[in-house]
Amino acid sequence: MSQYAVKMTNIVKRFGEVLASNHVDFSVKTGEIHALLGENGAGKSTIMSILSGIYRQDSGDIAINGQESLIRSPKDAMALGIGMVHQNFRLVETLTAIENIILGEKGSVWRGSSWKNKKKVEIEEICIKYGLSFPLNVPIWQLSVGEHQRIEIVKTLYRGADIIILDEPTSVLTPGEAEQLFLTMQELKRNGKTMIITTHKLKEVMAVADRISVMRKGTMIALTNKEETNVQQLAQLMVGRELKTTIPARDNRLGKPILQVEGLVVNAEQGFPALNGIDLTISEGEIVGVAGVAGNGQKELAEVLTGLRSWKSGSIVYNKEKIHSSSVKMLIDKGISHIPENRMKSGLAGSLGIVDNLLFKTYRTKKRSMFGLMKKQSNEEWAAELIKKFDVRTPDLTSPVRQLSGGNQQKLLFAREIDQDPILMVAVHPTQGLDVGATEAVHRLLIDLRNSGSGVLIISEDLDEVMQLSDKILVLYNGQINGVLSREQADKEQIGQLMAGLNREGRNVI
């Protein structure tokens, strides 16, 4: 067997005038875990899409296990033993795990019970061999995100993959699920599998990768062994400059309370309480972080505070005014801005351009329209000023937002929300899926908001982010606040205990 499972040489790929891959060389040794790093838009996704058959290179060569190979489609890639687990999982929600794994497989015309039992045994053997567990006969929609990912990995193994590409594998996982994934990756490596991961989480790269390649602006700029580098060096290679790793202390005193929540009870869609009597206060010039494992009431809290969900009981006071019921428009008018969890599902319209997306909250105002007609020229000038101020990199004002990198989409969303001079910002997973440079920019925007006197509520599963940014940290467990910590008091171990439903002495409290 060749020393290299993958050898890509002089790969060029253009999208119109954009040179996404500029004569890139990329090699992965057989049986290693190789991390491919780069900012959003650096070209790493293009290289992985070429390797997995989604795109075809304009020029350059690919060798798989020492043999020159032509990859024209995902089917060609799979025939060569290449499988890809995408960041957005490609599973049919209404089908079971086993049905998703065998979906599209060629087989006998009559697929009776004996055929299905045979397939079940084959899949169970893969799960046991690699330590991947999930219910085989339960619909996808009833399973956790971590289980979805394990199903995707088993699907690639079942189809014969020896080279597995994991695209942003921990972006939607809890810390516990991420640890489980790393154990799985080590087990796959012990069994001779070759893995490539693209990620923005440099600490995870240092924990799991053997070698690391770094891309910047479509060019491969570095290849290093893990032992020869560190997080700071990798971050600097990715963005081409030194990053600020510390968050400045608050430079103003806390002002009056902006938000006061008492005894809030909110039901989930299924009817049971998602939030069960929580108290929360956010003051001017304060960042309050909410930590917790997904599904413990964070989603419902954000939706209630932004008008997307009603509450059953309890009181909410915005700026000394008690709110009895609310709507999205009413809370926007009161100065509440919102960065939703899924920017392309709830925050931006991917098929529309920059100007239209920036106008979503203000198109009815006299400043932006007259007699039902948009003020085209002044709106375009305003949009141009905003994208310059927030460093949103886009070909032009009319390009569909879906074509922007994740970091630029997020900065565009922040530009729109901050332009409203919010009294309170509710930011849910504000840097999820962003590279280190875009993350630094978003953190700076949140700090600037705090220092200008606004209140900020951050809901995030990234404990480093919560601890770094927050003046006060609330830990949600089972719909209740299981702990309140100051920035100075907080440490990861303590927060982890509280997230698991234990008190500071390690005893169950809820």
Sequence and secondary structure as in RCSB ss.txt:
>XXXX:A:sequence
MSQYAVKMTNIVKRFGEVLASNHVDFSVKTGEIHALLGENGAGKSTIMSILSGIYRQDSGDIAINGQESLIRSPK
DAMALGIGMVHQNFRLVETLTAIENIILGEKGSVWRGSSWKNKKKVEIEEICIKYGLSFPLNVPIWQLSVGEHQR
IEIVKTLYRGADIIILDEPTSVLTPGEAEQLFLTMQELKRNGKTMIITTHKLKEVMAVADRISVMRKGTMIALTN
KEETNVQQLAQLMVGRELKTTIPARDNRLGKPILQVEGLVVNAEQGFPALNGIDLTISEGEIVGVAGVAGNGQKE
LAEVLTGLRSWKSGSIVYNKEKIHSSSVKMLIDKGISHIPENRMKSGLAGSLGIVDNLLFKTYRTKKRSMFGLMK
KQSNEEWAAELIKKFDVRTPDLTSPVRQLSGGNQQKLLFAREIDQDPILMVAVHPTQGLDVGATEAVHRLLIDLR
NSGSGVLIISEDLDEVMQLSDKILVLYNGQINGVLSREQADKEQIGQLMAGLNREGRNVI
>XXXX:A:secstr
  SEEEEEEEEEEEETTEEEEEEEEEEEETT EEEEE  TTSSHHHHHHHHTTSS  SEEEEEETTEE    SHH
HHHHTTEEEE SS    TTSBHHHHHHTT    SS  HHHHHHHHHHHHHHHHHHT    TTSBGGGS HHHHHH
HHHHHHHHTT SEEEEESTTTT  HHHHHHHHHHHHHHHHTT EEEEE S HHHHHHH SEEEEEETTEEEEEEE
GGG  HHHHHHHHHSS    S     S   SEEEEEEEEEEE TTSSEEEEEEEEEEETT EEEEE  TTSSHHH
HHHHHTTSS  SEEEEEETTEEESS  HHHHHHTTEEEE SSIIIII  TTS HHHHHTTTTTTSTTTEETTEE 
HHHHHHHHHHHHHHTT   S TTS GGGS HHHHHHHHHHHHHTT  SEEEEESTTTT  HHHHHHHHHHHHHHH
HTT EEEEE S HHHHHHH SEEEEEETTEEEEEEETTT  HHHHHHHHTTB TTS B  
